[in-house]
Amino acid sequence: MSQDTPLRRLGCGKTSIRELMMNIALWITASLLAAVCLAGSAKMFVPQEKMAAMGGTATQWVQDFSPSAVKAIGAIEFLAAAGLILPAVLDIAPVLVPLAATGLVLLFLSAVTMRLRRGERTTITGDLIYLCLAAFVVWGRFGPESFTG
């Protein structure tokens, strides 16, 4: 028997303000990550030389990868963007949201490793921030605010 609270009567399914705020924070974080990944998925269409020239030192890494590897990274980012939002919005296999975030954690760990190997310590900040945001979504959606619990 579920507890009748003002939040449940509003139809949000959360029993406390704390749960509601955590859910909102996770949605905002997932949406921000999805937007970043969607923008990053342009790697699939922008020629490698043009990409290396347009971002200064932050995009010089593309020269270390083959064009097909850069396109694959762009495709992974596109799939991550879709996986962070669509399963939960459509209520079709919402467990894919924390799995997509887990994939992003691995992607950003790889990006941090690559930047450290290249000696790009000044451009690593963004990757570290995105890594932490993705880890927050993993923790929140597998833990206290899972879609199944």
MIDREN-572070 format. One record per residue: residue number from 1; residue in one letter; z, x, y of N, C-alpha, C in turn. Coordinates in pm, whole numbers, padded with zeros to 5 digits. Each point is the difference from the previous one (the first is absolute). Layout:
N
+-----+-----+--------+--------+--------+--------+--------+--------+--------+--------+--------+
|   n | res |     nZ |     nX |     nY |    caZ |    caX |    caY |     cZ |     cX |     cY |
+-----+-----+--------+--------+--------+--------+--------+--------+--------+--------+--------+
| NUM |   A |      Z |      X |      Y |      Z |      X |      Y |      Z |      X |      Y |
...
+-----+-----+--------+--------+--------+--------+--------+--------+--------+--------+--------+
end
This chain:
149
+-----+-----+--------+--------+--------+--------+--------+--------+--------+--------+--------+
|   n | res |     nZ |     nX |     nY |    caZ |    caX |    caY |     cZ |     cX |     cY |
+-----+-----+--------+--------+--------+--------+--------+--------+--------+--------+--------+
|   1 |   M |  00000 |  00084 | -00117 |  00000 | -00084 |  00117 |  00000 |  00089 |  00124 |
|   2 |   S | -00097 | -00018 |  00087 | -00010 |  00086 |  00117 |  00087 | -00053 |  00112 |
|   3 |   Q |  00043 |  00093 |  00081 |  00087 | -00029 |  00112 | -00083 | -00058 |  00115 |
|   4 |   D |  00050 | -00107 |  00062 | -00072 | -00060 |  00112 |  00049 |  00066 |  00129 |
|   5 |   T | -00085 |  00081 |  00060 |  00033 |  00068 |  00125 | -00103 | -00039 |  00104 |
|   6 |   P |  00032 |  00023 |  00128 | -00099 | -00031 |  00104 | -00132 |  00074 | -00020 |
|   7 |   L |  00007 |  00124 | -00049 | -00122 |  00076 | -00020 | -00084 | -00060 | -00112 |
|   8 |   R |  00065 | -00045 | -00109 | -00075 | -00064 | -00109 | -00062 | -00131 |  00048 |
|   9 |   R |  00073 | -00074 |  00083 | -00056 | -00125 |  00052 | -00121 |  00025 |  00088 |
|  10 |   L | -00004 |  00118 |  00065 | -00117 |  00036 |  00079 | -00117 |  00043 | -00088 |
|  11 |   G |  00025 |  00016 | -00128 | -00107 |  00032 | -00093 | -00025 |  00147 | -00021 |
|  12 |   C |  00088 |  00087 |  00050 | -00027 |  00143 | -00016 |  00059 |  00055 | -00129 |
|  13 |   G |  00084 | -00074 | -00070 |  00049 |  00044 | -00130 |  00107 |  00107 |  00005 |
|  14 |   K |  00043 |  00043 |  00115 |  00103 |  00102 |  00013 |  00135 | -00067 |  00025 |
|  15 |   T |  00105 |  00060 | -00051 |  00132 | -00062 |  00011 |  00081 |  00053 |  00117 |
|  16 |   S | -00038 |  00112 |  00058 |  00077 |  00054 |  00112 | -00094 |  00061 |  00104 |
|  17 |   I |  00055 |  00014 |  00118 | -00075 |  00064 |  00109 | -00035 |  00144 | -00038 |
|  18 |   R |  00094 |  00068 | -00066 | -00024 |  00138 | -00043 | -00122 |  00010 | -00090 |
|  19 |   E | -00010 | -00090 | -00099 | -00115 | -00001 | -00090 | -00128 | -00030 |  00076 |
|  20 |   L |  00007 | -00095 |  00092 | -00116 | -00035 |  00081 | -00046 |  00119 |  00084 |
|  21 |   M |  00094 |  00069 |  00064 | -00034 |  00115 |  00084 | -00060 |  00113 | -00083 |
|  22 |   M |  00055 |  00022 | -00119 | -00054 |  00104 | -00088 | -00142 | -00036 | -00042 |
|  23 |   N | -00021 | -00126 | -00033 | -00133 | -00045 | -00040 | -00100 |  00018 |  00115 |
|  24 |   I |  00041 | -00034 |  00121 | -00087 |  00016 |  00117 | -00031 |  00148 |  00023 |
|  25 |   A |  00103 |  00086 | -00012 | -00021 |  00144 |  00018 | -00098 |  00054 | -00104 |
|  26 |   L |  00011 | -00046 | -00123 | -00091 |  00045 | -00105 | -00142 | -00049 |  00026 |
|  27 |   W | -00016 | -00124 |  00046 | -00133 | -00051 |  00032 | -00063 |  00077 |  00115 |
|  28 |   I |  00079 |  00029 |  00104 | -00053 |  00077 |  00114 | -00041 |  00140 | -00045 |
|  29 |   T |  00085 |  00064 | -00081 | -00030 |  00135 | -00048 | -00125 |  00000 | -00088 |
|  30 |   A | -00009 | -00096 | -00091 | -00117 | -00007 | -00087 | -00126 | -00028 |  00081 |
|  31 |   S |  00011 | -00084 |  00103 | -00116 | -00031 |  00084 | -00044 |  00123 |  00080 |
|  32 |   L |  00096 |  00075 |  00052 | -00033 |  00122 |  00073 | -00069 |  00101 | -00092 |
|  33 |   L |  00055 |  00019 | -00119 | -00063 |  00091 | -00096 | -00140 | -00048 | -00038 |
|  34 |   A | -00016 | -00131 | -00019 | -00131 | -00053 | -00034 | -00100 |  00026 |  00111 |
|  35 |   A |  00043 | -00016 |  00126 | -00090 |  00027 |  00113 | -00040 |  00147 |  00005 |
|  36 |   V |  00097 |  00089 | -00023 | -00028 |  00144 | -00001 | -00098 |  00033 | -00112 |
|  37 |   C |  00022 | -00057 | -00118 | -00087 |  00027 | -00114 | -00139 | -00059 |  00021 |
|  38 |   L | -00005 | -00117 |  00061 | -00131 | -00061 |  00027 | -00080 |  00086 |  00098 |
|  39 |   A |  00067 |  00051 |  00101 | -00068 |  00091 |  00093 | -00042 |  00128 | -00071 |
|  40 |   G |  00086 |  00051 | -00088 | -00031 |  00121 | -00075 | -00111 | -00017 | -00101 |
|  41 |   S | -00024 | -00124 | -00040 | -00106 | -00024 | -00098 | -00139 |  00021 |  00059 |
|  42 |   A | -00008 |  00023 |  00130 | -00128 |  00033 |  00062 | -00058 |  00128 | -00057 |
|  43 |   K |  00085 |  00077 | -00069 | -00049 |  00123 | -00066 | -00115 | -00029 | -00096 |
|  44 |   M | -00007 | -00123 | -00048 | -00106 | -00036 | -00095 | -00137 | -00003 |  00068 |
|  45 |   F | -00002 | -00020 |  00133 | -00126 | -00022 |  00069 | -00035 |  00106 |  00103 |
|  46 |   V |  00099 |  00071 |  00052 | -00025 |  00101 |  00103 | -00038 |  00131 | -00067 |
|  47 |   P | -00109 |  00061 |  00041 | -00039 |  00130 | -00059 |  00111 |  00104 |  00019 |
|  48 |   Q |  00013 |  00085 | -00098 |  00106 |  00100 | -00003 | -00003 |  00090 |  00125 |
|  49 |   E | -00116 |  00043 |  00042 | -00012 |  00090 |  00116 |  00047 | -00070 |  00127 |
|  50 |   K | -00037 | -00127 |  00015 |  00039 | -00076 |  00118 |  00151 | -00021 |  00001 |
|  51 |   M |  00057 | -00027 | -00117 |  00143 | -00020 | -00010 |  00076 |  00128 |  00036 |
|  52 |   A | -00048 |  00114 | -00046 |  00066 |  00128 |  00030 | -00004 |  00030 |  00149 |
|  53 |   A | -00106 | -00044 |  00067 | -00016 |  00030 |  00142 |  00078 | -00096 |  00091 |
|  54 |   M |  00027 | -00121 | -00045 |  00056 | -00098 |  00091 |  00152 |  00001 |  00012 |
|  55 |   G |  00073 |  00065 | -00087 |  00145 | -00007 |  00007 |  00071 |  00130 |  00029 |
|  56 |   G | -00071 |  00103 |  00037 |  00064 |  00128 |  00027 |  00057 |  00061 | -00128 |
|  57 |   T |  00115 |  00065 |  00013 |  00060 |  00067 | -00115 |  00050 | -00099 | -00105 |
|  58 |   A |  00030 | -00123 |  00040 |  00053 | -00098 | -00095 | -00101 | -00040 | -00106 |
|  59 |   T | -00128 |  00017 |  00027 | -00102 | -00042 | -00097 | -00078 |  00117 | -00061 |
|  60 |   Q |  00045 |  00119 |  00024 | -00070 |  00116 | -00057 |  00015 |  00008 | -00151 |
|  61 |   W |  00096 | -00071 | -00055 |  00022 |  00002 | -00144 | -00121 | -00048 | -00078 |
|  62 |   V | -00083 | -00086 |  00059 | -00113 | -00056 | -00074 | -00099 |  00109 | -00043 |
|  63 |   Q |  00001 |  00113 |  00069 | -00090 |  00109 | -00037 |  00040 |  00067 | -00132 |
|  64 |   D |  00124 | -00022 | -00043 |  00048 |  00058 | -00126 | -00034 | -00087 | -00121 |
|  65 |   F | -00056 | -00118 |  00025 | -00028 | -00095 | -00107 | -00149 | -00031 | -00005 |
|  66 |   S | -00046 | -00039 | -00117 | -00140 | -00042 | -00012 | -00016 | -00137 |  00067 |
|  67 |   P | -00122 | -00035 |  00040 | -00022 | -00132 |  00060 |  00043 | -00115 | -00092 |
|  68 |   S | -00022 |  00015 | -00129 |  00040 | -00107 | -00091 |  00152 | -00012 | -00009 |
|  69 |   A |  00072 |  00111 |  00010 |  00147 | -00005 | -00003 |  00054 | -00069 |  00126 |
|  70 |   V | -00062 |  00027 |  00114 |  00042 | -00064 |  00126 | -00027 | -00151 | -00009 |
|  71 |   K | -00114 | -00037 | -00055 | -00031 | -00143 | -00018 |  00098 | -00066 | -00097 |
|  72 |   A |  00040 |  00072 | -00103 |  00098 | -00053 | -00096 |  00135 | -00022 |  00067 |
|  73 |   I |  00041 |  00092 |  00086 |  00124 | -00018 |  00074 | -00009 | -00123 |  00090 |
|  74 |   G | -00115 | -00019 |  00064 | -00021 | -00120 |  00082 |  00007 | -00127 | -00083 |
|  75 |   A | -00056 |  00003 | -00119 |  00004 | -00118 | -00089 |  00143 | -00028 | -00045 |
|  76 |   I |  00077 |  00103 | -00028 |  00140 | -00017 | -00037 |  00077 | -00064 |  00114 |
|  77 |   E | -00026 |  00045 |  00122 |  00068 | -00058 |  00116 | -00040 | -00146 |  00019 |
|  78 |   F | -00124 | -00033 | -00023 | -00044 | -00140 |  00012 |  00071 | -00087 | -00104 |
|  79 |   L |  00005 |  00048 | -00124 |  00069 | -00075 | -00105 |  00150 | -00013 |  00028 |
|  80 |   A |  00059 |  00103 |  00056 |  00142 | -00006 |  00035 |  00024 | -00104 |  00108 |
|  81 |   A | -00088 | -00005 |  00100 |  00013 | -00100 |  00107 | -00005 | -00141 | -00058 |
|  82 |   A | -00094 | -00022 | -00089 | -00010 | -00132 | -00064 |  00121 | -00027 | -00088 |
|  83 |   G |  00045 |  00100 | -00074 |  00112 | -00017 | -00092 |  00134 | -00020 |  00068 |
|  84 |   L |  00013 |  00044 |  00124 |  00125 | -00018 |  00072 |  00017 | -00143 |  00052 |
|  85 |   I | -00111 | -00070 |  00022 |  00007 | -00131 |  00066 | -00045 | -00115 | -00090 |
|  86 |   L | -00120 |  00011 | -00056 | -00060 | -00114 | -00069 |  00080 | -00057 | -00117 |
|  87 |   P |  00055 |  00081 | -00090 |  00073 | -00060 | -00112 |  00117 | -00089 |  00044 |
|  88 |   A |  00070 |  00042 |  00103 |  00114 | -00079 |  00047 | -00046 | -00124 |  00075 |
|  89 |   V | -00101 |  00015 |  00085 | -00049 | -00114 |  00078 | -00059 | -00107 | -00091 |
|  90 |   L | -00076 |  00043 | -00099 | -00065 | -00095 | -00091 |  00090 | -00040 | -00116 |
|  91 |   D |  00116 |  00063 | -00011 |  00096 | -00024 | -00109 | -00066 |  00017 | -00137 |
|  92 |   I | -00084 |  00104 | -00010 | -00065 |  00035 | -00125 |  00047 |  00142 | -00036 |
|  93 |   A |  00082 |  00012 | -00100 |  00054 |  00129 | -00044 |  00064 |  00078 |  00115 |
|  94 |   P |  00103 | -00056 |  00066 |  00062 |  00069 |  00113 |  00066 |  00132 | -00036 |
|  95 |   V |  00017 |  00028 | -00128 |  00054 |  00130 | -00040 | -00095 |  00113 |  00037 |
|  96 |   L | -00125 | -00034 |  00032 | -00096 |  00102 |  00041 |  00034 |  00060 |  00136 |
|  97 |   V |  00079 | -00071 |  00081 |  00037 |  00053 |  00132 |  00081 |  00129 | -00013 |
|  98 |   P |  00112 |  00002 | -00075 |  00071 |  00128 | -00012 | -00078 |  00104 | -00079 |
|  99 |   L | -00088 | -00043 | -00089 | -00084 |  00097 | -00071 | -00099 |  00066 |  00095 |
| 100 |   A | -00058 | -00079 |  00090 | -00091 |  00056 |  00101 |  00077 |  00096 |  00091 |
| 101 |   A |  00121 | -00038 |  00037 |  00082 |  00088 |  00084 |  00036 |  00129 | -00074 |
| 102 |   T |  00022 | -00010 | -00131 |  00026 |  00120 | -00081 | -00121 |  00092 |  00001 |
| 103 |   G | -00118 | -00059 | -00011 | -00122 |  00079 |  00010 | -00012 |  00070 |  00135 |
| 104 |   L |  00041 | -00069 |  00106 | -00003 |  00062 |  00132 |  00101 |  00113 |  00012 |
| 105 |   V |  00116 | -00015 | -00062 |  00097 |  00109 |  00000 | -00064 |  00124 | -00062 |
| 106 |   L | -00068 | -00019 | -00112 | -00068 |  00114 | -00065 | -00111 |  00057 |  00088 |
| 107 |   L | -00076 | -00087 |  00066 | -00107 |  00044 |  00089 |  00056 |  00082 |  00116 |
| 108 |   F |  00106 | -00051 |  00063 |  00056 |  00072 |  00114 |  00076 |  00125 | -00042 |
| 109 |   L |  00059 |  00001 | -00120 |  00057 |  00125 | -00051 | -00108 |  00105 | -00018 |
| 110 |   S | -00115 | -00043 | -00049 | -00114 |  00092 | -00015 | -00048 |  00049 |  00136 |
| 111 |   A | -00003 | -00090 |  00099 | -00043 |  00039 |  00134 |  00097 |  00101 |  00061 |
| 112 |   V |  00129 | -00021 | -00018 |  00099 |  00094 |  00052 | -00016 |  00135 | -00068 |
| 113 |   T | -00018 | -00001 | -00132 | -00019 |  00125 | -00074 | -00124 |  00074 |  00049 |
| 114 |   M | -00108 | -00074 |  00020 | -00125 |  00062 |  00046 |  00019 |  00060 |  00139 |
| 115 |   R |  00068 | -00073 |  00088 |  00022 |  00052 |  00136 |  00089 |  00124 | -00002 |
| 116 |   L |  00101 |  00001 | -00086 |  00086 |  00119 | -00010 | -00079 |  00120 | -00051 |
| 117 |   R | -00085 | -00022 | -00100 | -00082 |  00109 | -00053 | -00098 |  00054 |  00103 |
| 118 |   R | -00050 | -00089 |  00086 | -00094 |  00042 |  00104 |  00071 |  00057 |  00123 |
| 119 |   G |  00133 | -00009 |  00003 |  00076 |  00051 |  00115 | -00006 | -00093 |  00120 |
| 120 |   E | -00030 | -00127 | -00022 | -00011 | -00097 |  00110 |  00134 | -00070 |  00023 |
| 121 |   R |  00098 |  00076 |  00041 |  00132 | -00057 |  00017 |  00010 | -00094 |  00120 |
| 122 |   T | -00087 |  00015 |  00097 |  00005 | -00088 |  00118 | -00061 | -00137 | -00027 |
| 123 |   T | -00088 | -00010 | -00098 | -00065 | -00129 | -00028 |  00061 | -00073 | -00119 |
| 124 |   I |  00112 |  00050 | -00049 |  00061 | -00058 | -00119 |  00089 | -00121 |  00033 |
| 125 |   T |  00037 | -00015 |  00126 |  00096 | -00103 |  00040 | -00046 | -00140 | -00038 |
| 126 |   G | -00123 | -00034 |  00029 | -00051 | -00133 | -00033 |  00007 | -00029 | -00149 |
| 127 |   D | -00039 |  00097 | -00081 |  00005 | -00018 | -00146 |  00143 | -00021 | -00048 |
| 128 |   L |  00095 |  00072 |  00058 |  00140 | -00017 | -00038 |  00053 | -00138 |  00039 |
| 129 |   I | -00040 | -00047 |  00116 |  00042 | -00134 |  00044 | -00057 | -00106 | -00094 |
| 130 |   Y | -00129 |  00010 | -00030 | -00062 | -00097 | -00091 |  00061 |  00008 | -00140 |
| 131 |   L |  00034 |  00120 | -00043 |  00067 |  00018 | -00129 |  00132 | -00075 | -00003 |
| 132 |   C |  00079 |  00014 |  00105 |  00129 | -00070 |  00008 | -00018 | -00151 |  00005 |
| 133 |   L | -00100 | -00047 |  00075 | -00026 | -00145 |  00007 | -00040 | -00055 | -00137 |
| 134 |   A | -00086 |  00073 | -00069 | -00042 | -00045 | -00134 |  00118 |  00001 | -00097 |
| 135 |   A |  00086 |  00101 |  00009 |  00117 |  00006 | -00086 |  00095 | -00117 |  00029 |
| 136 |   F |  00010 | -00040 |  00127 |  00082 | -00115 |  00037 | -00055 | -00128 | -00064 |
| 137 |   V | -00131 | -00017 |  00000 | -00059 | -00118 | -00063 |  00023 |  00003 | -00151 |
| 138 |   V | -00015 |  00115 | -00062 |  00027 |  00013 | -00144 |  00144 | -00041 | -00029 |
| 139 |   W |  00093 |  00059 |  00073 |  00141 | -00030 | -00022 |  00029 | -00149 |  00022 |
| 140 |   G | -00050 | -00053 |  00110 |  00030 | -00140 |  00033 | -00063 | -00100 | -00093 |
| 141 |   R | -00124 |  00023 | -00041 | -00069 | -00098 | -00085 |  00031 |  00015 | -00148 |
| 142 |   F |  00043 |  00117 | -00043 |  00049 |  00014 | -00137 |  00148 | -00034 | -00008 |
| 143 |   G |  00069 |  00007 |  00114 |  00145 | -00018 |  00003 |  00045 | -00130 |  00061 |
| 144 |   P |  00067 |  00009 |  00115 |  00070 | -00117 |  00054 | -00089 | -00117 |  00041 |
| 145 |   E | -00121 |  00023 |  00038 | -00087 | -00108 |  00044 | -00127 | -00011 | -00086 |
| 146 |   S |  00018 |  00009 | -00130 | -00116 | -00014 | -00087 | -00049 | -00144 |  00005 |
| 147 |   F | -00127 | -00018 | -00028 | -00058 | -00134 |  00006 |  00040 | -00083 | -00122 |
| 148 |   T |  00051 |  00065 | -00102 |  00035 | -00073 | -00123 |  00146 | -00039 | -00006 |
| 149 |   G |  00083 |  00060 |  00085 |  00144 | -00022 | -00007 |  00048 | -00105 |  00085 |
+-----+-----+--------+--------+--------+--------+--------+--------+--------+--------+--------+
end
